[in-house]
Every structure is written in C-alpha cells, then in structure tokens.
Amino acid sequence: MQNKLNQMKADIIRKKEQQITRQAIEEEVANNQKKVQDLELEAIRKEFNLEELLEKEELKREKLEELKLRQELDNEQEKR
C-alpha cells in the first residue's frame, strides 16, 4: 500500500516536472520570437532611415548639378 502511494506521488511529481519543463520551453520560444520581431522592426527602421538619407543625398546632388549648370549658362551668356 505504501509502495503504491509512493508511486502515485512520484507520478504526480514527474507530471509536474514535465509541465514545468514544457512551460519553460514555451516561454523561451515566445521570448525568442519577440526578440526576432524586435530585430526585424529595427532592421526595417534602419532601412527606412537609410532610404531617407539616400533620397536627401540625391536631392542635394541634383541641386548642386542644377546650380553648376546655371553657372555655366551664366558664364556662357556673359561671354556673348
């Protein structure tokens, strides 16, 4: 009788250990998924910022090119 009771207690403990282990694994997976999502969002933000910087640089280049052309035109007109 005592042996059967001890076996039941051991089974309950084993099931509780399995439940705790399963729960810990699920929490770890959830945490890892959150970290991945955060990294993905950060990568998207950085890509967006980079695109903005590239657009600004392109606009700056275009304005400089336009200014240079205007100066060349003015110089040509002065020569005539």
Secondary structure, DSSP 8 states (H G I E B T S, - for coil): -HHHHHHHHHHHHHHHHHHHHHHHHHHHHHHHHHHHHHHHHHHHHHHHHHHHHHHHHHHHHHHHHHHHHHHHHHHHHHH-
